[in-house]
């Protein structure tokens, strides 16, 4: 049965108690969902992260910081190496330290085990993002089936899956989603506990990276949603809320200032004026490219978001605060990145739009509220989700740096090629790597990249100084990234096989729990309908004279 909505505020107001899932059942479903997603993500993990982006800086800074801390605790003087913070400051290092410290305690000062431990951080963050999406969708729709479907599609049919191994953006996305959950899913006046948790999550979300500042408008909107009930003409209520608003603002500002101060040494002198776009036309074209280009478009690498974009109007009529938040996140990230010519990089897909994926999935969930999940009625979602799974699988199957390794010897490694040259489309490139990996050695050795250029001159004759592209063999690069598929991996393959088996079993358990919860909901709805009919029959119709 459908949910009702307050059109004035746009907040979801359930009018049918049978759509409510009891808290005990919801917690059991969330636990099963998290276990299944975490184990499945772990099963395809490379088991290392040192080759990803700026992770070597975090590993090195963490090693030196732990060495110094160990020397202080043990009283044994060691080499006092200077600690050079990563390019994004202390925040990323602080998020990595618990994993690095656990590896140091368990295995000593081993760089290899520190690498393995840190590789768990983005996997855990991604599993938590998907679990929050599941629980939030369950709350919005009242349907365990929709929660499981959209949570799994978000995790395995979008760029969230490859970035569970690349890292770089997962911590920011997780804490932004936590801040949104604290601000948008509360009805009563904010308590000190909720306000401080919101401040902590919001501070991490807008400060952990240099580009996180573009999320400030979205965080300001969340703060307004959290404290809006207290900011009212009622002087007594306002007097109680104003200190909380001030404390939250001070915490966010202090953490942002600390992170900015600790990364200013790296970025000082690095930014140049010629990084900014030439004008509004270039900016508009780059916004279009960030959403729809074949090489870096968000809707190309996350196909289910096409439905989310087209259903924003429906979702807005039902939950204005949530949709406004999602639009502010996407608009802020688009504005901030597309003002620069480096609106994307060599990594998988639109890296700088990673934090927009989860809010848009929530908008899609809001648009589906009140509509039971039926496969035959959701063929567009099934089709786009299937395409997304294949795309995300290619991103998880090979290290994103393989494209750079091919482009270097071919003398083609330019930012314009990564952004616009169709031969640099990561999906196509990884599909060719997969074909080389699956073919025999004789066929694989003949696979060259990039393809021959198609000359477009009179009589197909190149100009006198035309220099054709160099071609490189893809055979040495067709090495799968997951440790499960690499026989030379240092961790025994049985570990990854066990994670895959347990994750598959957990997914089956989740499906069983979801079906059982849906059956219980339908049985309770039938009982309530029967009880209402019995009451009407016993009391009789109510006449006008009554």
N, C-alpha and C positions, 0 to 999 in steps of 0.2 A: 504494500500500500504506500502511496506517496507521502512525502514529507510536506509540511506546510511551512510558509516563510512569511516573515514580517516585511512587507515591501517598503516600509519606511526606513528601517535600518539595514535591510538586506542581510540580516543574520538568520541562520537556519533555526527554526523552531519546530521540533518534532511534535506532531499532533497525534501520532499513533503509537501507543506504548509498545505494541508488538514488534516495532522496528528496533527497539533498544536491545543491545546485547549486554547481558549481565557482566559486571566487572570481572568476575572470576573466569568466565569463558573468554572474555577479551584478552585477559593476561595470558591465559594458556595459548591462545591463538598467536599472540605476539611472540611468546617464547619459542613456539614451534617455527614461526616464520623466521625469526632471527637466526636460530640454529641452522635451518636449512640454507638460508642465503649466505651466511658466513662460511659454512663448510663448502658450499659449491664455489664461492669465490676463492676460497683458500685452495681448493683442489687444482685450479688452473693458475695459481700464482707462480711467478718465476722464482720465488723464494729469495729474491735479492732486489735491491732498489738503488744501488750505488751508481748505476748507469743512467738513471732517470734525472733529467734536468739539472737542478742545482743541489740534488741530494748529497753529492760528495762534500759540499761545503758544510752541510748540517752534520754529517758523520764526522768530519774532521774537527769541527768546533765542539761537538759533543764529546769526542774522545779527549780533547785537551781539557775541557771543563771537568770531566770526570777524573782525569789524572790529577788535576789540582785538588779537587775535593777529596780524593783518596789519600793524597799526601797530607792534607790537613787532618783528616780523621785518624790516620795511622801514625802520624808524627814522623814518617820516613820521608826525608826530602827527596824530591825527584826533579826531573828536568822541568824547569819553569818556562814552558813554551807560551808565547803570546797567543791569546785567544782571539782569533779573527771571526767575528760574527758573520753569519750568512747574509746574503744580499737583501733579504727581507726582514732582517733584524732579529731581535730576541724571541719574538713570538713563535716562529716556526721551530726554533731550537727548544723552547720550553715545551712545545707539544711533543717533540721527539724524545726528550730526556727520560720520561718514564720507561720507554721501550729500551733505550740505550742503557739505562741504569739496571734494568732487569737482566739484560744480556751480560752486563759486567759482573753482576752478583752471581749469576749461574755459571758463566763460562770464562770469567776473567777478561783481561784486556785483549780480546780477540776481535780484530777488524771484521773477520768473516761472520762471526756470530752477531756482531752489532748490525751488520748489513741485513742479516736474516731477520733479526728482531724488528728493525725499523720497517721492513717490508710488510709487517703485519699491521702497521698503523693505518694506511689508506684502505686496506681490506676491512678492518674493523669499522672505520669511519663510514665506508660505503654501506656495509651491512646495517649500521645504525640509521643511516639516512633512509634506506629502504624500509626498515622496521617502523620508523616514525611515519613514513608515508602510508604504510599499511594501517597502523593504529588510527591515524588521522582520517584516512579514507573511511575506515570502519565507523568512526564517530560521525562523519558527515553524511554518509549514505545509509548507515544502519545495516549494511550488507557485508558479511564476511567474504562472500565471493568477490565483490568489487574490490575490497581491500587487498585480497590475495592477488587478483589479476593485475591491478594497477601497480601494486608494490613490486611484483615480479617483473612486469614489463619495464618499470622504471629502472630496476637493477640490471636487467639483462638485454634490454632492447634500446638502450640509450648509451651515451658516452660515459655513464657512470661505471659501466663494466670495465672498459679499458683503463679508466683513471683509477680504478681500485688497485692497479699495479703501477701506474705512472705516478700517482700521488699528486703533488703540486697544488691542487685546488680543493682536495677533499675536506680538509679541516675547516676552511672558510665556509664551505657549503653546509657542513654539519652544524656549526654553531649558529649560522644564520637561520637554519631551519628550527633549531631549538629556541632561539629568540622569538621566532614567529609563533611557535607552539605556545609559549608562555604568554604572549600578548593577545593572540586571537582566539584561544580556546578557553578563556576565563570569562565568567559573567559577573562575579562580585567585585568589590573594590580591591585593589592590589594590596597584598600584605608586604611586610618588609622582606620576608623570605623570597617571595616571588619577584619583588622588585630587584633584589640583589642578584638573584639568579639571572634575571633578564639583563641586568647591567653587565654581568660577567660574560654571558654568551654574546651579547651585542658588541662588547668591546673587542672580543676576539674576532668576530666576523668583520668588523670595519677596520681592523688594524693589522691583522696577521700578515697581509701582503701589501705591497706598495699600491696596487690597483684596488685594494679593498675600500679605499676612500669613496669610490663611486657607489658604494652601498649605503652611504650615510642617509640619503633621502628615504630609502626603504626602512632603515632603522628608525628614523625620526617618525615615520608613519606608524610603525609598530609601537613606539613609545606613546604616541597620541592615543592609539587604540587601547593600550594598557591603562593609561591614567585618565581617559576621557570622562569616566564616571565621577572622578574626584574633582575635575576642573569644571565646576558648576557654580552658579550664583550662591549656593548654600555656603556661607562663610565657614561653618564648622567643618564640613567635609573638605573644603578647599584647604583649610589650615592643616588638616591631617595629611593631605596628599603632597603639598608643596615641598616638604623636606625630602620625601622619597624621590620626587622628580629631580631635585637638586643633587642628591647623592648619586642617582643613576647617571646624570649628565657629567658629574665630576669623575666618576669611575671610568666612563667611556673616554672622556677627554684625556685622563691621565694615562690610560693604557695606550691610547693612540699616540700620545706625545712620546712615551717611552719607546715604542716600536719605531716611530719615525726617527728619533734621535739615534737609535742603535743601527739604523740602516743608512743614515745620511752620508756616512763615509763612502759607502759603495756607490751610491747614486750621484754623489757630488761630482759635477763635471761630465757625467755620463749622458744626461739628457741634453739634447740640442734642439734649437729652434726648427731646424729643417726636418725634424720628426713629425711636425704638425702638418695636417693636410693643407693643400693650397687654397681651398675654398669650400663653400657649402655644397657645390655639386659633387666634389670628391667625397665629402663627408656622407652625402646621401647615397652615393654609389657604394661606399664601403659598408654602410648599414645594410643595404640590400644584399651585399656579398656575405656579410656575417650571418644573415638569415637563410639565404637561398643559393649561394654559389656552390658549384659542384665540388670544389676543393675544401671549403671550410664552412659551409652553411649549416646552421644549427638544425634546420628542418630536414636536411639531408642526412645528417649523422644521428638524428633522433626523430625518426618518422612519426611516432605517435604524437609528438607535439604539434603536428599539423592539425589534428583533431582538437587539441587544447586551444590553439589559436582561433579556430573557427567557432568554438563553443564558448568563447569568452563572454559574449553578450548574455547568453543564458546563465552562465555562472555568476556574472555581475548582478543580475536581477535577484539572485538568491543569496549571495554572500559578498557584498560590496567591499568589505574590508580585506578579505582574502585576495580577491582579484586585483584590487588596487595595489596591494603589497607585491603580487607577482609582476604586475606591469611596471612598478617602480624598480624592481630588481632588474628586469630585462632592459628597461629603458636606461637605467643608470649604467649598466655594464656596456650597452651599445654606445651610449654617448661617450663614455670615458675612453673606450678602446678605439672607436672609429674616428676620434679626433686625431689619432696618430696614424702614420702610414704603416706602422707595425701593429695592425689590428689583429693579427694572428701570427703564429710562429710555426715551427716545423713539427710540432707535436700533433697528436691525433685530434682532428676536428677543431671546433672553435673552443679552444681551451679556456679563454677568458669569459665564456658564457656558461661555464659549468654550474655556477650557483643558480642559474635560472631554470634548470631542468626540474628540480623538485617542486618549486612553487607552481610551475605550469601544469605539472601532473596533478597537483591538488585542485587546480581550476577545472581540469577535466573530470576529476572525481565529483566536484560540486555540480557540474553540468549533468552527471549521470545519476545524481541522487533521486531516489524515488522510482527508479527504473530497475527492475530485477535483471541480473546478468543472464543473458541467453546468447549462446554462441551464434545462432542463426540471425539474431537481431543485431549483432555487433560485428558483422563481417568486415567493415572498414577498419575497426580496431584490430581485429585478428590479422588482417592482411598487413597493415602497417607494422604491427608488433612483430610478425614473422620476419618481415624485411629488416626491421631494426635488430632482431636477434642475430641474423646473418651478418649484418654490418658490424655490430659490436663484437661478435665472435672473431671476425678478421682483425679487429683492433686489439683484442686480447691475445690472439694467436702469435703475433710477431711484435718484436720490439719496434717502437716507432722510429728509432734511429736508423733502421735499415734503409729508409728512403734517403736520409742524409749520406749514408755510406755509399750509396749508388750515385748520388748527385755530385759528390766531391770529385771522384775520378772522371766523371763525364763533363766536368767544368760547367755545371749548370746550377750550382747551389746558390741561388739568389732568392730573396724574400718574395719577389714578384712571381717567380716560378712556383714556389710553394703555395702562393695564394691563388694564382690564376691559370697556370699551365695545366691542361687536363691530364697530361702524362704524369703529373705530380699528384693526382688524386690518390689519396691514401687507400681508399677502398679498392680501387682497381689495382694499385701496386701490391697490396697485401694479398689480393686474390691471385695475382700472378705468382707471388711467393708461395702461396698454398699449392698452386698447381705444380710448381717446380718441386716442392717438397714431396708431393704425392707421386710424381712421375719417376720413372727409372732414370739412372744417371745419364744415359745416352741422350734422352730427350731434354733433361734438365740442363745439360751443358750447352745446348743450342738456344736457350732462352736468353735473349739480350734485351737490355733496356738502355735508353728509351727507344721507342720504335723509330723507324726511318722517317725523316721529315717529308711532308708532302709539299713539293715545290709549287708555288703559285705565281708563276711568271709566264711571259709570252712563250708559247711552245714548250712550257715546263723546263725552260733553260735557266739555271741559276745565274746570278750576276757574277762578274769576274772574280771578285774577292769573297765569294760565298764559302764559308767554312762549315761543313756538316758537323752534326753532333757526334761526340764520341759515344760509343756504346760499351756497356760493361755487362759481364755475365751475372745473372741472378743466382746461379747455383751456390756460390759461397755464402750468400745472404739468406738463403731459405732455411733458416734454423729456427724452429719454434721456440717461443718464449717460455711457455709453462714448463716447470721442472718435471711435471708428469710425463712430458713428451721428449725430454732430453735424457738419454741414457747415461750421459756423463755427469749429471747433476750430483752435487756433493751430498745432498740429503737423500736417503734411500727412497726409491720410488714407492715403496709400500706406504710411506706416510701420506703421499698425495692420493694414492689409491684408496686408502682408508678414509680420507676426507671426502673423496668423491662418493664412496659407497654410503657413508653416513649422511652426507648431504642429500643424496638421492632418497635414502630412507626417510630422512626428515621431511623432504618435499612430499613424499607419499603420505606421511603422517599428517602433514598440514592439510593436504587435500581431503583426507578423511575427516579431520576436525572441522573443516569448513563445511563440508556436506552435512555433517551431523548438526552443526549450529544452524544451518539453513533449514534443515528438517524440523528442528525444534522451534524455530521462529514460525514456520508455516503451521505447525501443530498448535502453537499457542494462539496464532491468529484465528484458526478455525474454532478453537475453544471459546475465545472471546466473542466471535460472531454467533456461535451457538447460544452462549449465555445471554447476549443482547436480544436475540430472537425469542428466547424463552421468557425473558423479562417482559418484552412487548406483548407476547401472547397471554401471559398471566395477568398483566395489569390492564390489557385491552387498550384500544385506541383512545386517545384523549380528544374529547369533543370540544367544540368552540365554547360551550357554556362553562367548561371547566377552566 
